[in-house]
Every structure is written in C-alpha cells, then in structure tokens.
C-alpha cells in the first residue's frame, strides 16, 4: 500500500511531530538540571519525555528506538528514585543520549539505517550508571516486550487466559493471605474511562494499555454497557470503559505515571491490594464469585463513595470481584477535566498559499485605494469611509497570517546547544552556552534558513574565539569559556547576537593576512571596523591549520551571503582580551513590510520605514565637503555622512547643487546615522515583498521588489548595505581617513 493511501501514515507523521515537542521538553529539562535545579518535577519532565517517545515508538515497531529509549528511561528512573545522583559526568552522558535519541527519531522518520556502533557505545555508557552494564549489553532486547495484549472477557471457563476452575477446587473458601504471593508482588484494580478531549489531543488508549502491560501480568475487560443504540450514537463521544487487573512489582506511582500525559482527559481509578481485599488469585477471577454469597452482599459491591469524582459502579452483569471502595479521598485525575487548549497542525504548503493570497489582497487594496483617490471623491464619502475600513481589515488579516508563520527561535537555539557540545569536545575546550530570548518569534522561513550560518558562527566562536584551557588560565580567566546566544525584537527587526569571552579579534594578524592574500594594498590604513569586515571577504580564514571545524577556506563570507539573502545584515564588535560579538539584524517576516516610497532620477524605490529616523530639506551651508566625493551634512550639533542615492545606484552623476534636496536620515544597527539624498517622497504604505529570481544579478543595496498600487514594479532597497558599500569603496586612503571616521 502506498504511503499516500496508508491510513497509518498520518498517525505516524503526527507521532514524529510530537517527538519534536518531547525532545524540546527533554532538552529544556536537562538544561534546568545543568543549571543546578534537580527538583522532582524537572526530573519527571525529562523522564516522561523519554517514556512517551518509547511508548509511541513501540506502537510503530521501531525496535532500535524503543531499545535505546528504554535504557535511557531506566537510568532516569534511578535518578527519579534518588538512587542515582545528577553529577556533571552523568549530565554529560544524558546530553549525549538526548542528542542520539533525536538522531534516532530522525532516522526512524526517514527510514534510514540505525548507527549501531554509536548506539551501542551510549547504551554501555548509560548501563554503567546501573552497575550491570555487561548483563544489559548482552541482552538489551529482553528488557521490554511490546506484544499484543490479550483481552479476556470470560476467564477460566472456556479456554481463556485465566485458570481452570478445576485448578481451584482445593482452595480454602477464604481468600489466601497476602504472604502467599511473592513479597514484592502487588495487585491493582484499575478503571480507565477516556473523555472526548483525550482523542482530540491525539492520544490512543491502546498505547496506554500496552505500556501498562509492560509492568506485569494484566487482564482487561472492556465495558460496553454505556454504548447507546446506533440511532442515538454520536461518534465524537466515547462510551467505553476499561476494567484492568494488574499483577506487578511496580509502585502505584509508576502505574499513574503512564497516564500522566492524559491527566485531566480521562477518569482513572487505581485500587491496590493495600486498599482493598486481595483477589485471592494471580489474576482477577471475574467469574469466581462464591455461589453461597448472599444477594444482599452482592448488591453492596457496586456502591460507590459519594461525590462527583468517585469511581463509577461496576456493571452488575460483569460480576467483578468484591472489592471495597478505597477510603482515601478521590484522586485529582478523576476530577472534571479542565478546558484543553486546542492545537491544529496544518501543512506548511497551505499556510504558504494563504500568505500569497494575503499578499495579493494587499496589492489589490493598494490599487483600489489609488484608483479612488484619483477619482476625486470627497474624503468623507461613503466610498472613502469604506476604503478606510477595508484598509484596516486588510492590515489585521495580514498581521494574523504573519502570526501563524511566526515561531519561537527556541528549537533553533537548542540545536546550537548540541553544536557547542560537539565542537568543544572536538577541540578539547570547556565551553558553556548561555541562551537568552529563546521565546522571540521569527518567521518560520527565517528560522529554517538561519540554521546553517548560525551553526558556522557558533563553531567559529568555539574554535577561534575562545582560547585553550591553559591560555585562559594564564590570562586570569576561568577555564570554562562562555558563548552567549540571544534574540530580541528591536525597531521592527529581529536582532540575534553571538558573543564569546575569548581573546577578541587579533586585528594586526587579520590585516597582515589580508595583505599576504592580496586582498588589500600593503600601505592601506584601515579603521578597526574596516579590519573586522575583512573577515567577511571570500576565502579569508585565520585558522593556522585545517580542522574538522574550520580552516578550509569557507569562512564568514558564506555567513554574510546567507544573512543578506534573508534581507539581513551582520556587524562585528570586538575588544582585545574581552571577546567578540557578532550581531545579526533580520526582518520579522519575508512577506510584507511598511515602506516609504521615494523618487530618485525618475525611478520609484521603496525603503523600509523602520530605518528612517527623520527627513530633512537641505539648505545652503548644511553640506560640507571633506574631499571630492565625500560630503557630510550638519544635523543639529553633529555631522553625518551624506550620500546621493541616485549617484550610489548609478542612476545619475552626483549632484553639484544640493540646496533644496530631500534627505532621509537612516539609523544603522551600530547606533550610527547616515543621510541619503533623494528627489521626492511619494507615500508611506505597506508593500508585499517579491523575491528576485536567482537568474538576476544581486546588485549591492537591492533587497527585493514589489508591485505598487498602479501596477508599477519598484525595487526595495537595503539602505545599510548601500551605505556600507559606499564607505568600504575607499580602503586605500590617506592617514586623515581615521579622523573622518571619527566624524561619522
């Protein structure tokens, strides 16, 4: 059967999506434990994540995933029972096991062969905490067995799984004493009734019962007495109840933990042999009620304690054993379930289509607005009032659709934690990753395309940025290096920063390497910022030797290209002996932006509105020339560099008379300002971003294109890129350049 027609394909896909959430929860719990908090709730979160992955994997027959998760779960259970301390060595193995568990989930999803050697090495590392690694390594598959459970409706009389009545003829009329059973064996009567919310959240009772069966000998009876006639049947409302008899050595808490993920989504009653009269046999003899038992006594059996959360009476026709109700107060799990948060998983292609349709709606709204404005209608007419309301609704729809695509960067940052662990191990450095702002939301497309450049930068920080252990100690620093990864919203953009507390950029070495490679003239006088920008030149690398992490001529130029493809920018700040910070500025979304429409040399262009600080009109004496081609403009008490946008884009020759020209003051990520001279401001409006095809040459300063209300195509500019390219065009300069840089 093809995957398209396979009814289990959708369930399988949902399982792997759930695994991503569980793995994220696992990483969160390990990080909290690594920070020094080893409370029982955190440990339970970690345990439940691994336990749930194991249970789901067993349902799909993923044996190698079940085997590894079970060993991992066993070790975590020792931690949960306070028989194993959470030491740094244990946490290191737990992190490695979590990373490998993530790999096994991905391998299972993609139907790839399992890495047996790596799996076996980690199984042995986990088994070492149990003290019986040899025994566990020899027979790992015998630890857990997911077999179809037997459903016994009539025990002991017609060849079922229960004992034959003839085997019980010599038993005394009274139930045997508890001491006749194995010392650690307990009997439990469990009644499980799922609610509709349990199925709506993707849970499956069969998986819960299968996990329960792994604890010992179990027999199940399905109560169908509440199922109505077909005409009155509502498919969305469940009517089944399962009565379970379990013989196991497990504690009641371990049984309850199997149902933890459906707490509040079902009615669950657990009565142990400590709370009720023992059944008298290894299994529940549902049909072994003593014949001389008075009817009055039988009538007393189904009486339940009062209260809304009391266990439901067992159906009389099933003749359950005489079990006294537990005197303890009702369990929280039996209370009325709280309102569950509904989550709908939607195919990304459908969301992309919705985004495109909203983009077309924005374009048509702009066209309609322009047509009505040119018609000469009164601003107070019904048509113009309706247009205003239409514009507001269009904006609200666009914002809502963008929120659907927005996702926290948490999943991306968690992947960086693994990169730090692997990179630090490869270069024998002790490195700790500190994360801030992981709940910052970014467009899903941005997150996906940011993974590779961020991975490269994190590896560079570990390999190049941080010193060796001995060098750090000699410099008076702690042996453990620190890499900080943060995300935040600023001025309508997302700022991601990667910083380290290493030695900083060795600028004399960087400049000499650039001279040796012929990238700059030997007599070039560069500012610190210009030297730092040399790191982004193609083929530039400061690595002394080739390693698994770096030194292969693929450097930060690849990172900058990837960031620019996202409409972003990257800047560098470094202090010798203190460390280096790389700051990435990205748009919140790649779909729409609020733009300023301007005219330059009869060309219509769009600039992002969030970078425009203010607008100015030049007067005589506002502009001063530093040298031909380099001008500054007075802005209140200071000067900022002035660039002719038309000249920078090659639309026209630089203007000689600038009096009366319109200037846009542009704010940059490093806090500095620059001024762009234009001809006219046309409008401020929301525009739809249309990416340029790969066949187009990527001109500096051109980020994308858009369609205006009159159908005209306009280029969307990246002002910071234009300014940066104009400034870096003068690398070979006289010594006074440093003074000019101070003015800027």
Buried (B, 14 or more C-beta within 10 A) or exposed (E): EEEEEEEEEEBBEEBBEBBBEBBBBBBBBBBBBBEEEBEEEBBBBBBBBBBBBBBBBBBBEBBBBBBBBBBBBBBBBBBBEEEBEBEEEBBBBBBBBBBBBBBBBBBBBEEEEBBEEEBEEBBBBBBBBBEEBEEBEEEBEEBBEBEEBEEBEEBBEEEBEBBEEEEEEEEEEEBEEEEEBEEEBBBBBBBBBBBBBBBEBEBBBEBBBBBBBBBBBBBBBEBEEEEEEEEEEEEEEBEBBBBBBBBBEBEBEBBBBBBEBBBBBBBBBBBBBEBBEBBBBBBBBBBBBEEEEEEEEEEEBBEEEEEEBBBBEBBEEEBBBBBEBBEEEBBEBBBEBEEBEEEEEEEEEEBBEBBEEBBEBBBEBBBBBBEBEEEEEEEEEEEBEEBEEBBEEBBEBBEEBBEEBBBBBBBBBBBBBBBBBBBBBBBEBBBEBEBEBBEBBBBBBBBEBBBEBBBBBBBBBBBBBBBEBEEBEEEEBEEBBBBBBBBEEEEEBBBBBBBBBBBBBBBEEBBEBBBEEEBBEEEBBBBBBBBBBBBBBEEBBBBEEEEEBBBEEEBBBBBBEBBBEBBBBBBBBBEEEBBBBBBBBBBBBBBBBBBBBBBBBEBBBBBBBBBBBEEBEBEEEBBEEBEEEBBBBBBEEEBBBBBBBBBBBEBBEBEEEBEEBBBBBBBBBEEEBBBBBBBEBBBEBBBBBBEBEEEEEEEBBBBBBBBBBEEEEBBBBBBBBBBBBBBEEBBEBEEEBEEBBEEB
